[in-house]
Amino acid sequence: MRRHTTATALATTLLLLTGCSSGSNDPKPPAPTTTATVDTEAAAQACTNAVYAAIQDAKTATDLPKPPECASMAEADYLQTVLAVIQQTNQDGQDALQKAIEDAASAATPGS
């Protein structure tokens, strides 16, 4: 559950940062709307959850279809989400492997 929450938070942050760095030269920024932000965050969260589930089911990268929850996202944002989820999943796997190695080493040490 921790990896899912972390992946979700990371992907949401990346999406928000990507959206904030649009590089527009418009001198007057548009007025922020709470509803739009909530809807965007909810959509990003739904997409992240769907990507996470799809990655768990995919056997190869070509088996990873774009989930319907991500249909409203720009392709670049979707790919950032996929990358963030994959990176977090990989990190979680590395952490689990390291813990297993440490547990095995401590169990093999006499007197521990």
Secondary structure, DSSP 8 states (H G I E B T S, - for coil): -HHHHHHHHHHHHHHHHHHHT-----SS-----HHHHHHHHHHHHHHHHHHHHHHHH-SSGGG----GGGTTS-HHHHHHHHHHHHHHHHHHHHHHHHHHHHHHHHHHSTT-
